Amino acid sequence: MLKAALLNDTTRDKGHWGCLHVIQNITSLCLNKNCKICLYDKNGSENFDKTEFCNQISAADIVILNGEGTLHDDAGEVWLQKALLAKELKKKVFLVNAVWQNNPANKRYLSVFDVCSFRETFSFQEAVKDGCKNAFNIPDLSFYSLPELKNLDYHPHKNLAIIDSVKKDITSELIKIAKKQNCDLFFMYHKHWQKQKRNWRYFPALLMHHLHFLHLDNAEQLLPYKSLISGRFHACCMSLMLKIPTFAIESNTWKIKSMFYDAHLDSDFVFETPLQALQAYCCASETLLNQWQKNSSDFAEKAYQDIGSFWNSLF
């Protein structure tokens, strides 16, 4: 059995559905190829011990860097440095599941990888422009959970739920909209949910049950809703698999806009501000919502197949 080291284990972010499913799916995809992950590296410290790291990966035949939302604006260099050390030890090194945006300095690391996969078209195109030679456009690995999600019983009886954003100012606007619309508001990160629940500004609304703050830690929580407004990438992945029409707000990178572009949904379902998303939700026609149903189903099915095919050929 082959052995692999996985860099950037994002399950360090406790209670995040997307990160948990990505790592679970990487583990499953490796096992399908008779490969066991012997190291799950969560240490993103810039002051990591290089000798210790090299010892940790010494038994690995393959080193896999999980890019996720890390590799933009020259961030995440520590993981690229670790990938370089692995390559210097003559390991096969793969970058998978990555966003890639605005990396004028870090683009020099692209030559380290034997194969690279990017989660959406904009990242793929930028990486190729930056000199990536063996690049693939493969949707986010959370889509490998499609069989689990597609069999859930969708029973919508509430009109709308709202999901927070990585951008604090956007989240503040979404909280205001949730209060006015009297609808539930979900947070992707457990720590953000806990922090907002303790925010004294929202105590009156929370106590009077006009505002519900919830932690989005499983797909079943979204099944009661006819539509969503979301500022979170992995919540949008969930909604595409569940076929729940979602009016998305752009994130801190182009990841949401580009994924919706790949699903042919960007022009009608992605917006710069929460107010624009709300207005689109209020004006959405039955024809538009039916288009979401078809496009989201087609995209999720193809994503699942593409992920399987890519990993079958990876090693």
Secondary structure, DSSP 8 states (H G I E B T S, - for coil): -EEEEEE--GGGSTT-HHHHHHHHHHHHHHHHTTEEEEEEE----TT--HHHHHHHTTT-SEEEEEEET--BTT--HHHHHHHHHHHHTT-EEEEEEE--B--TTGGGGGGG-SEEEESSHHHHHHHHHTT-SSEEE---GGGGGHHHHHTS-----EEEEEEEESSHHHHHHHHHHHHHHT-EEEESSHHHHHHHHT-GGGHHHHHTTS-EEEE--SGGGGTTEEEEEEE-HHHHHHHHHHT--EEEE--SSSHHHHHHHHTT-HHHHEESSHHHHHHHHHH--HHHHHHHHHHHHHHHHHHHHHHHHHHHHH-
